[in-house]
Structures are given as C-alpha cells and as structure tokens.
Amino acid sequence: MDRLRSPGGCAWDAEQTHASLAPYALEEAHELVDAIESGTRADLREELGDVLLQVVLHARVAQEDPDEPFGLDEIAHACADKLVARHPHVFGDDDQGTMDEHLRRWDRIKQETSGRASVMDGIPPTLGALARAQKVLGRVERAGLGDDAALPSDGSLGSALLALAARARAEGLDAETELRAATRAIETAAREAEARGASSLAPEPGGDTRRSTG
C-alpha cells in the first residue's frame, strides 16, 4: 500500500480520501455478509481480504494527514485498548456474570468512555432499517427504558415492521438475516422458473425454428 500511494505507484490509489473510499467500505461489508450467508470458503477468504484492504488503505491515507496522522499500529493499539477496557470480567477483577449483564456493562462502558449523552448515540444512521430498529430496541431494553419508549400501536405499516423487528429480537434472530434468506428463496425460485421457461422455448436439435404462417 505504501508503494501504491507513493510517487510512481497507482494514480487511483493516490487520489483516494477517507470520503471517497466510504462507499467501498459499505460495498465490501455487504459482499462479506453475502459470502458468509451464501458463498464458499474461498469467497469468504476473498471478501475478508477485501475488507482488510479497506482498513489498510484508510490507515495509509490517515498517515498523510498533516495535523493528526496515525497509521495501522495506532489503529490496532486503540482497538486492543478498547477491547481490554470493555471486558473487565476478562482482563480485570469483575465477576463473569450473565450474558445480559455483559451487554449492559458493555453499553455502560461505551457511554462512559465515548462521552455519549444518550444510549441511542453511536447507532449508525446508515444501517438498514430493520437492523437499526433491532439495535434501538436492544438499547432501549438494556437501559430499562421500555416503559417510556413502548412500541407504537397506531396500526401503521412502520409500527407493524417495528413489531416484527421486536419479535425477531425476542426470538434471538436477526431480522435482516431472516429477510435476506426469505428473499433469496424467492429469487432462486424466480431464476429456476426463468430457466424452465427458456428451456421450454429452446428449439429441439435439428428442428425448424421458423414460425408457421399457416
């Protein structure tokens, strides 16, 4: 990456910024999920590499910042420090506790260390609607705000979708994953129907493909 970004390297790589690379980060993350859900091990290996490439490229761009440069080492150390700070039951003296206690502690530490004013802060607005709904519902539940932030019951389509997201969470399912699986089933059926239709229209070997005018 140093060679690609340096004089004599790749013109495209040299021109990239964090902002110009943002769409590729989203695209590569989606391709990774697709490889996990329906790809091969080779697909998974390739897509993980593409996600890693995004991190490496962003790190190289960050090194060139004139005011606040940082690189891959700083990124890795910051990540490691965060993992240690958010797992006091592993790296500190806290009791192991239950999974629910782990999640509540994780949210509390994130809020304290990130300077967030609300448990809702930090949920990416670019998340898919179902994924974001489940994330919000999880934060509401763990913060004990369910009584004040109850599910709407106005009969709208949005309320119905939110209720489905809540149902998925209650059943330990990821709503986005479930919807993608159901959509893939329809897509596969449609492709198979297309293939059958194309096959039925294909001429037999040696047959006359001209339409009759009689």
VMD Tcl script that draws the C-alpha trace (Angstrom):
set ca {
  {0.00 0.00 0.00}
  {2.91 2.32 0.67}
  {4.13 1.68 -2.87}
  {0.66 2.16 -4.36}
  {0.22 5.53 -2.62}
  {3.78 6.76 -3.26}
  {5.10 8.55 -6.39}
  {5.35 6.06 -9.24}
  {2.56 3.96 -7.78}
  {-1.13 3.80 -8.75}
  {-2.78 7.08 -9.69}
  {-6.22 5.89 -8.50}
  {-4.97 4.78 -5.08}
  {-3.00 8.01 -4.66}
  {-6.12 10.13 -5.24}
  {-8.33 8.43 -2.67}
  {-9.53 10.07 0.54}
  {-11.49 8.77 3.51}
  {-14.63 10.30 2.00}
  {-14.09 8.85 -1.48}
  {-13.47 5.41 -0.01}
  {-16.59 5.38 2.20}
  {-18.90 3.80 -0.44}
  {-16.40 0.98 -0.97}
  {-16.37 0.19 2.76}
  {-20.13 -0.29 2.68}
  {-19.95 -2.33 -0.52}
  {-17.22 -4.62 0.78}
  {-19.06 -5.16 4.07}
  {-22.19 -6.20 2.16}
  {-20.16 -8.54 -0.05}
  {-18.62 -10.11 3.06}
  {-22.08 -10.76 4.52}
  {-23.18 -12.32 1.23}
  {-20.13 -14.60 1.26}
  {-20.91 -15.64 4.85}
  {-24.55 -16.41 4.05}
  {-24.31 -18.00 0.62}
  {-20.70 -18.21 -0.54}
  {-17.89 -20.73 -0.36}
  {-14.89 -20.75 1.95}
  {-12.87 -19.29 -0.91}
  {-15.43 -16.49 -1.27}
  {-15.22 -15.80 2.46}
  {-11.43 -15.65 2.38}
  {-11.50 -13.24 -0.56}
  {-14.12 -10.93 0.94}
  {-12.34 -10.81 4.30}
  {-9.25 -9.75 2.37}
  {-11.21 -7.00 0.64}
  {-12.46 -5.69 3.99}
  {-8.90 -5.80 5.33}
  {-7.75 -3.89 2.25}
  {-10.16 -1.08 3.15}
  {-8.62 -0.82 6.62}
  {-5.07 -0.85 5.25}
  {-5.89 1.80 2.64}
  {-7.63 4.05 5.17}
  {-4.66 3.66 7.51}
  {-2.25 4.71 4.75}
  {-4.40 7.74 3.92}
  {-4.51 8.66 7.62}
  {-0.71 8.62 7.82}
  {-0.59 11.52 5.38}
  {-2.80 13.84 7.43}
  {-0.72 16.96 8.20}
  {-2.38 17.67 11.56}
  {-3.34 14.34 13.15}
  {-1.55 11.48 11.37}
  {-1.95 7.90 12.52}
  {-1.31 4.51 10.98}
  {-2.11 0.84 11.26}
  {-0.21 0.42 14.55}
  {-2.21 3.18 16.24}
  {-5.46 1.73 14.91}
  {-4.60 -1.74 16.22}
  {-3.47 -0.46 19.63}
  {-6.62 1.65 20.03}
  {-8.74 -1.39 19.17}
  {-6.86 -3.56 21.67}
  {-7.18 -0.92 24.41}
  {-10.92 -0.72 23.74}
  {-11.32 -4.50 23.99}
  {-9.47 -4.58 27.31}
  {-11.47 -1.66 28.73}
  {-14.81 -3.17 27.71}
  {-14.07 -6.64 29.09}
  {-13.27 -6.07 32.77}
  {-14.69 -9.53 33.51}
  {-11.86 -10.96 31.40}
  {-8.95 -8.53 31.85}
  {-9.97 -7.09 35.23}
  {-11.49 -8.14 38.53}
  {-15.20 -8.01 37.65}
  {-17.31 -11.13 38.05}
  {-18.17 -13.04 34.90}
  {-21.91 -12.57 35.38}
  {-24.59 -13.41 32.84}
  {-24.66 -12.54 29.16}
  {-27.29 -9.86 29.84}
  {-25.00 -8.33 32.48}
  {-22.14 -8.41 29.98}
  {-24.19 -6.45 27.44}
  {-25.40 -3.90 29.98}
  {-21.83 -3.38 31.21}
  {-20.63 -3.05 27.60}
  {-23.20 -0.32 26.92}
  {-22.35 1.50 30.15}
  {-18.60 1.45 29.45}
  {-19.15 2.59 25.85}
  {-21.24 5.51 27.06}
  {-18.67 6.48 29.70}
  {-15.57 6.18 27.51}
  {-17.12 7.69 24.36}
  {-18.67 10.68 26.07}
  {-22.12 9.79 24.76}
  {-25.05 11.69 26.24}
  {-27.62 9.04 25.32}
  {-27.75 5.27 24.95}
  {-29.06 5.99 21.46}
  {-25.82 7.74 20.45}
  {-23.49 5.81 18.17}
  {-26.13 3.85 16.26}
  {-25.16 4.38 12.60}
  {-27.93 6.11 10.61}
  {-26.77 4.20 7.51}
  {-27.78 0.83 8.98}
  {-30.62 -0.92 7.21}
  {-33.99 -0.01 8.72}
  {-34.59 -3.44 10.26}
  {-31.06 -3.69 11.65}
  {-31.28 -0.19 13.09}
  {-34.68 -0.96 14.62}
  {-33.29 -4.01 16.39}
  {-30.28 -2.03 17.59}
  {-32.51 0.69 19.02}
  {-34.82 -1.86 20.65}
  {-31.82 -3.56 22.24}
  {-30.51 -0.30 23.66}
  {-33.96 0.59 25.00}
  {-34.31 -2.78 26.71}
  {-30.86 -2.86 28.28}
  {-31.24 0.71 29.53}
  {-34.55 -0.17 31.18}
  {-36.48 2.40 29.15}
  {-39.16 0.04 27.85}
  {-41.99 1.64 29.83}
  {-41.22 5.11 28.47}
  {-40.36 4.01 24.94}
  {-43.01 1.39 24.25}
  {-43.70 0.09 20.76}
  {-46.14 2.33 18.86}
  {-49.57 0.86 18.22}
  {-51.02 3.22 15.63}
  {-51.70 0.47 13.10}
  {-49.26 1.90 10.55}
  {-47.01 -0.22 8.36}
  {-43.98 1.20 10.15}
  {-45.35 0.10 13.51}
  {-46.03 -3.38 12.13}
  {-42.47 -3.65 10.82}
  {-41.08 -2.44 14.13}
  {-43.16 -5.09 15.91}
  {-41.65 -7.74 13.63}
  {-38.17 -6.46 14.47}
  {-39.07 -6.74 18.16}
  {-40.34 -10.28 17.59}
  {-37.09 -11.24 15.87}
  {-35.10 -9.85 18.78}
  {-37.27 -11.72 21.29}
  {-36.66 -14.96 19.37}
  {-32.92 -14.37 19.18}
  {-32.99 -13.81 15.42}
  {-31.54 -11.11 13.20}
  {-34.38 -9.57 11.20}
  {-32.14 -8.52 8.30}
  {-30.67 -12.02 8.01}
  {-34.10 -13.64 8.08}
  {-35.47 -11.28 5.42}
  {-32.44 -11.81 3.19}
  {-32.88 -15.58 3.46}
  {-36.57 -15.37 2.54}
  {-35.79 -13.01 -0.34}
  {-33.07 -15.34 -1.63}
  {-35.61 -18.18 -1.68}
  {-37.94 -16.12 -3.89}
  {-35.04 -15.06 -6.10}
  {-33.92 -18.68 -6.53}
  {-37.47 -19.76 -7.41}
  {-37.75 -16.95 -9.96}
  {-34.43 -17.89 -11.57}
  {-35.47 -21.53 -11.76}
  {-38.78 -20.54 -13.35}
  {-36.91 -18.43 -15.89}
  {-34.61 -21.34 -16.68}
  {-37.55 -23.70 -17.15}
  {-39.25 -21.17 -19.42}
  {-36.13 -20.69 -21.51}
  {-35.68 -24.45 -21.75}
  {-39.26 -24.98 -22.95}
  {-38.79 -22.37 -25.66}
  {-35.47 -23.74 -26.89}
  {-35.72 -25.50 -30.32}
  {-35.12 -29.21 -30.47}
  {-31.89 -30.26 -32.18}
  {-32.41 -30.21 -35.92}
  {-35.93 -28.79 -35.59}
  {-37.42 -25.98 -37.67}
  {-37.40 -22.79 -35.58}
  {-39.44 -20.75 -38.09}
  {-42.96 -19.71 -37.04}
  {-45.78 -21.16 -39.11}
  {-47.68 -18.71 -41.30}
  {-50.48 -21.18 -41.99}
}
mol new
graphics top color blue
foreach p $ca { graphics top sphere $p radius 0.5 }
foreach p [lrange $ca 0 end-1] q [lrange $ca 1 end] { graphics top cylinder $p $q radius 0.2 }
display resetview
